[in-house]
Amino acid sequence: MRSIAGFLIVLAALSCRAQEPVQIKVDLNASEGKFTPIYSWFGYDESNYTTTKMGGALLRELHDLSPVPVHIRAHFLLATGDGKPELKWSSTNVYTEDANGHPVYNWTILDRIFDTYKAAGVQPMVELGFMPEALSSHPDPYHIPWPTKPGQVEGWSFPPKDYARWGELVYQVAAHMVQRYGKDAVADWYWEVWNEPDISYWRGTEEEYNRLYDYAVAGVRRAIPEAHVGGPATTGPNPGSHSAQYLETFLRHCSEDKSAATGGAIPLDFISFHVKGNPNIVGDRVQMGLHKELQNAAAGFAIVRKFPQFAELPVILSEADPEGCAACSSRKFPHNAYRNGTLYPSYTAAAIKGLFELRDRDDVNLISMLTWAFEFEDQPYFDGFRTLSTNGIDKPIINLFRMTGLMSGNRVRVESSGRVALDDLMKSGVRQQPDVDALASADNGKAAVLLWNYHDNDLAGPSAVVNLQVKGFPAAQRRALMEHYRIDDTHSNAYAAWKAMGSPQNPTPEQYAQLKAAGGLQLLDSPRWIDLDSGTAKISFELPSHGVSLVRFRW
């Protein structure tokens, strides 16, 4: 374990490094492909939080932050229960059986969830899980409040006692969605079979999961022939791991086998798996594990490339996060202390750039890095859950997604003297000099540059002096309107404002209003018109450690 003295050595090295201004050059005419809005996907365990007052409000915020559809994925959509959420648990009671064993479908709770999605304007990514109690081959005990103890199993995680009835349940769900929301609407949804079947979410074999998949997609396609179906939503596929084998075997099943449900070809419209980082406590500070998340992605992409027939399929990272447990607060798990402040958004900015670079290098059709974070009801303010908001107060991380929502068009070339190269990021993360880098986009009459000063260590490092040069404006253009948005300790940061108030757990109405205002995306200074020199803009500014800027131009 690295000592405190070791941290001081790193900090001293960073201070020396920060004396050199970072040169960042952007060429608006050098396209690197379409700017895919991989950021516009979110998910959470507790699907019943969808219909709470704060859950509905947050969904509307997510809709509003992006010009493109925002996709929402949630667990437990088919689980048996009364619809009351707990940490890592929800239910809809959609399927039960009468005294004679006949299916009984109840859409009340599920409709509330999907009606809320519709009202908020977000698009469901329907995760088909988990097993209703009446269908489970091992129903008792069905649900154990979290956290479960080692060796405990829950009935919702077992295979069905009857695969034909499972397939019929999925058909009934899909047909009901067509009837309620219209064929055109549901045809655009993504339907994913289960979650992380390679670990404790699935208590069957891999062969049984593949059978579950076959019957599920047959049910969806019977109701919606043009539906987008896929999976397997496995965990990080590190080379040689059980998860990697699981993903590869699933893809081979889809490419070579016949459907257990229909006897025909097995539909597969997208491939999903998960990628996670690995933060730890080193000394008395959090140290992030960005390299682990990128390694997961690279390993998964390599598996996908083994199947040329799937080369064009969308790849959905249906959970992509700094670590695994959203419901583990930093009060109980200190390595999660990054979640409230600026370390989380700066990490995520660097991860987005890394995933784009891996997409280009490995030539895969990456369309999503889904952030597994939402909100928790009736929890203390800023308790360190992986959330986008706390008691209705937006956290800094959501402002990173507001920034990316202002980017569109094509990704364009960026050169930075302060970047950490992709191979080095994947090998060891950002443990020496900080990663001061950028991602840029260009569209008709507008451009945006997202910049960050990221380091894995949660230390108060020095600011970086950034000299930003953006070329490629129309030759006849003499001026451009510049807006500079910022996330740091004094901008777009309700957590810092809350701490400055004395960390109140019962803020006054006036304090609450101040926190709401502090949680929004804020400008560093007023918008201003800048002069262009032969189609080039040049600006300089300081970017604090773990700070994120979005510099936006319009003309």
N, C-alpha and C positions, 0 to 999 in steps of 0.2 A: 504494500500500500504506500502510495506516495505521501511524503511528509509535508508539514506546513512549510518547512524550509524549501522543499521542492517547488511549491506553489510560488513562493517569493522569487525564486530563480526565474520561473516562467514569466512572472509579472515584470521582472526587470528586463527580460529579453523583449517582452512586448513593448515596454516603454521605449527601448532603443529603436525597435522596428517602427513605432508610430511617428518617429521624428521625420521619416521620409514620406512626403505626400504620395498618395495612391493615384496613379493615372488611370482613369477609366475612359475608354474610347468606344463610342457607339456609331455604327454606320447604318443609317435608316434604309439604305438601298441594298444592303447585303442580307437578303432573306435567308433564314435557316429553316423555313417551313412554317406552317400555320401555327399560330398561338392557340393551342388546344386548351380549353378551360378545365384542366384536370383538377383545379381547386374546388369546383362547384358541387362537391359530393360530401355528404355528412351522414353520420349514423349514431345509434345509441342502443344500449341494451333495453331500456325501460320504455317499450312502445306506448304504455299508458300515460307517460309524461306528455305525449303528443297533445292530449286533450285538456291539459291543465291550462290555467290562465297564462302562466309564464311560458309554458311550452308553445302554445299557439302564437304568442307574441314573438317568440324567438324564431319560429318558422317564418313569420312574415318578414322579419329582419333578414333572414337568409335569402328569401326571395328577392328582397330589395337590393341586396349587395351586388347582384350579378345581372348583366343583360341577357344571359343565357339561362336555360333551365337549370334549377338547382334540384339535385336528386337526393332523396332521403331513404336510408336503409335502417330497419329496426328489427331487433330480435323478438321472439315469443309471439309472433302474430297468430299462431295456431294453438297456443298452449291453453290448457284448461284452467279456469279459475274465475274469480269474481271481478276482474278488471282493476284491482287495486295494486299499484306498483310498489315494489320494494327495490333496494339496490340489487341490480343484476337479475331482476325478475319482473315479468308482466304476464298478462293473460287476456284472452278474448272470449273463451268458452264457445268458440265457433262450432265445435263438434262434440256431441255427446251421443249416447245410445239409449233407447227406451228399454223397458223391462224385457222386451222380446229380442233385443239386440239390433234393432233397426236404427239407422243413422238419424240423428236430429241435428239440424243446422240452425244456429242462432247468430244472426248478423249484427245484433245491436251494438256490441262494443267495437267490433271491427269496422262497422260503418262510421262510428264516431271518429275513429282514427283517420280513416281515409277521407271523410268529409272535411276534417281539419286540414289535411294536406291540400285538398281542392280549394278550400277557402283561402289558404295561404298562398296558393299559386305555385306550390312545389310539386315535383314529380316523384312518385314512389318508385323505389327499387324494391320490389317485393321479395323479401327473403322467406322462402317456404320452410317454416319451422316454428315451433318444435312439435314433437309428437303429442297429440291429444291423449288424455288419460285413458279414454275408452279404446283407443287404438294401440296403446303401448303394449309391447310384449312383456314388459316388466314394470307394471304401473305403480307398485308400492315399494318404497315411498315415492310419491309423485314429485313433491317439491320440498326441499329443505332450505330454510332461510340462509342466505349468504352471510358470512363465509362458511362454506362446507368444510368438514374435516377430512383429512386424507382417508381414502377408502370409501367415503360415502358416495352413493350414486343416486340419481334422481330419474324418475320414470319418464320424464319428457325427453330424455336423451337416448332412448332405446328405439330399435327398429319397430316397425308396425307388426302387429300380429297377423295382418292381412294386407299384402301389398296392393291388391286390387281395390280395397277400400281406401287405402292411402291415395291411390291415383284418382279415385272418384271424389275424395275430399278436395284434392287440388283442382280437379275439373269444376266442382261446384263453386269453389272460391273464385276461379277465373271467370266462370259464366256469370256469377253474381256481379263481378266488377264490370263486365260488359254491359249488363242490364242497368246498373246504377250510374256508370260514368260514361258509357258510350264506347263503341268499338274503336273509333279513331283515337280516343284518348289512351285507352289501355294498350293499343298496339305499339305505342312508343315506350311503354314501361319495360324495364329489365326485370326478369324473373330468375332469381338465384336459388338454387336448391341447397338449403341447410346452411350451416356455419361451422367452420373448422372441424370437419368430421375426422380429422387426423388426431384430435386430442379428445378431451373429456366431454365435448359437446355431442359426441356420437359414441354410443356404447355397442355398436355393431362392428362387423368386419368391413374391410374395404370393399369386398365383393357385395356385401349387403348395402353399402352406401351406393355403389354403382347401380344396383337394382332399384334403390330408392329414387335415384336420379332418373332412371328410365321411366318409371311410372309417373313421376312428377311432371316431367316435360311432356309426356304423352297426354296427361291431363290438361296441362296448360294449352298445348297445341290443339286439342280437341275443341276447346272453347274459343281459342284465339289462334287461328292457323299461322298468322304472321308474327306472333309473339317472339320477343328476344329472350331466349332461355340459355342458361349457362351455369357454371360452377368451376371448381368444387369449393371455393372459399377456404382453402387450406391455410395453415400458418406458414411462417417464413421458411422457404425451401432451401435451407443451407445445403451446400453440396454434401452428398452422402447421408443426409438425414432421412428419418422416416417421413417427414413432411415432403421432402423432395421426391422420394419414391412414390408417395401417395399421389402427388400432382401428376407425375409422369405416367403412372399406371392408369389414372383416370383418363388422361388424354389418349392413351393407347386404347382404352375401352371404347371411347367415342369414335376413334378412327378405324378400329378393326372389328369390333364385335357387333352383334345384332341386339336390338333393344329387347330386354326381358319383357317389356310390356306389349310391344307391337310386332316383334319379329323382324322389323325393318331397320333402316339406318337410324342412328342415334343423333338427334338434333343437338347442335352446339353452336350458339351464336356469339358467345363471348367466353373468355377464360378469366376466372377470378382467383386471386390468392392474396395473402396478407403480408405486409412488411412492417417490421418494428425495429426501433432503436433499442438501446440498452443503457439507461443512465445508472450511475452508481454514486455512492458517497466516497470521496477520496479526500483524506484529511477531514476537514469539517465542511467541505463544499460539495455541491453536485457536479458531477462530470458526465456530460451527455455522451451518447454512443451513436452519432450520426452514421458512422461507417457501417454499423450493423444493419441499419435500415437499407442502405444502398447495396450492401452485399446480398441481402434478401432479394431485392429487386433484380439484381444482375443474375442471380442463380435461377430465379423464376423465368426471366426472359430467355436464358440459355435453354431451359427445358422446353419452352414454347417453340423455340427455333428448331428443335428436333423433329417437329411435325410440320413439314412444308405445306400440307393441305390446310393448316390453320394459320398460315403466316399473316393473312389479312384480317383475322378476327380481332375485334377490340379486346384489349387487356384491361381489366378493371382491378385495381388494387383496392379491394372493398374494405380494407382497413389499412391505413398507412399513418403511423404515429411514432412518437419518440419512445414509447414502451407500450405494455400490454393492457394495463388495468385502469380503465377510466374511473371506476368506483373505489379506487384506493386513494384515500386522501393523504396529503403530505404530512398531516398531523400524526398519522400512524405509519406512514411509509416515507421517511425523510428524503429519499432519492427522487420523489415526485415534486419537490419544492420548486422546480422550474416553471410550474404550470400557471402561476398567477401573474408573472412579470414579463419582461421583454425577452428573456431567453427563449421562451416557447415560440414567439413569432419569428425571431431571427433564425432559430433552428429550422423552422418550417420553410422560410424563404430559401435557405441554402439547400434544403431537401428538394424543393421544387426544381431548382436549377439542376441539381444532380440527377433527378429522374428524367428531365428533358434530355440531358446529355447521354444518359444510358439508353433512352428511347432511340436517339439518333444513332448511337454506336451499334446497338443490337438490332436496329431496323424492325421494331415491333410497333404495333398500333395501340400505344398506351392512351387511354381516354380518361382515366380517373385515378386520383390518389385521394381516397375517401377518408376524411378526418373523423375518427370515432370519438366525438365529443358533442355534447348537447347541453343539458342543464339538469340539476338535481333539485327536487322540491324539499323544503323543510330541513335544509342543512345550513350550518353556519356560513357567514360571509367569508369568501376567499379561504375556504378550508382546504384548498389544494387538490380538489378533484379535477380530472381532465375535462373541463367544461368550457363552453364559449361564453357563458354568463353565470353570475351567481346572484340569486335572489332578484333577478331582473336587471342586474348591473353588468354591462358588457365588459369582458376582460380584454387585455391587449391583443390576444390572438385573433379575435374576430376582425380587428382592424387590418390585420395582414390580408385577410380575404376580401375586405373592402378595397384594399389597394389592388389586388390582383383582378378584381372585378372591373377596374378602370383600364385594364390592358386588353387590347384586341388587335385583330389583323394578323400580321406575321411576326414571328420571332425574328429578331435581327441580330447581327454580329456584335458581340461585346468583347473587348479586350481589357483586362485589368491587371495592373502590376501587383495587386494585392491578393489575387485569387490563390486558393489552394487547388491544385489540379485534381481532376476527377480520380485518377489512379491513387493519388495520395489520400484523398478523402476516403476512398474505399478501403485503403490499407489500414489507416490509423486515425481517421477523423481529423479534427482540428485541435491539435494538442500543443503545437509550437506557435508559429505566428498566426494571427487571426485570419479568417477568410473574409476579405473585403472585396466583394464582387457584385455583379449586377446581372439582371435579366431585362431585356428590352423588347418592346413591340412597336410596330408602325402600322398605321391604318390611314385611311383617307383623311387628310387634314389634321391628324393627331398622332402623337407618339407618347410613350411612357417608358420610364426607366426605373426599375425596382432595384434598390441598393441595400446592402446589409453589411454590418460589421460583426461577424459571428465568431465565437470561440466556444469549444466544448465545455470549458471550465466556467463555472458560475462565479467569476471574479470581476471586480470593478476595474477593468482594464482602461487604458487610455483611449481617447477619441482618435479617429483617423481623419486626417486632412485629405479630402477628396477633390481632385481636379477632374471635373466631368466635361468631356468634349463630345458633342453630338453633331455629326455631319450628315448631309443628305437631305436637308430641307430644299424645297424648290428654289432654283437659282434666282428667280425673280422675287422671292420672299425676303423682305428686309427685317421684319420683326415677327416674334411669336409670343403668345401668351403662356407664361410659365406658372404652374402651381406646384408647390413643394409640400407634400404631406409627410408626416413624421410619426413614428412610434418610438418613444424613449421615456426617460424618467419623468418628463414634464409635459409630454404630449401623448394624447390617445391612450391614457394609462389611468384607469379608475383605481387600480390597485395601489399605485403610488399616492393618489389622492386620499384613498381610504386610510393608508398608514399615516399620512400627514394629519388626519383628523384624530388620530389616537386609536385606530382600528376598532371603531364602534360596532358591536353586534346588534345594537338597536338604534340605528341612525335616526336622527330627527327628520321630519319631512324636508327641511331645508338641506340637511346633509345628503339625504337621498337624491334630491334634485341635483345637487352638485356632483354626486357620483354618476348619475345618469349622463350629465353633460360631459364629464371627464371620460366616459366610456366610448364616446363617439370618435370617429376619425377626424383628426385636427390638422390644420395647416401649420407649417413651421413659421411662415410669415404670410403677408398678404400676397395674392396673385399679382404678377407684374409683367409688363411687356419688356422683353429683352431684345437687344439688337443682334442680328445675325451677320456674320462676316463670311461672305461667299458661301452661304448656305450652311454655316456652322455656328452652333451655340457653344459658349464656354462659360461654365460657372464653377465656383469653388465653395466648399462648405465643410464643416466638421460633422462627422458622423460618430456619435458616442458608441462605446462598446455595447454590443447587443442591440444597437439601434437599427431601425429600418426606415428608409426613405422611399417615397415614390415621387419622382420628378416628372411632371406631365406637361406636354407642350401641345398647344393648339394654334392653328393658323388658317 
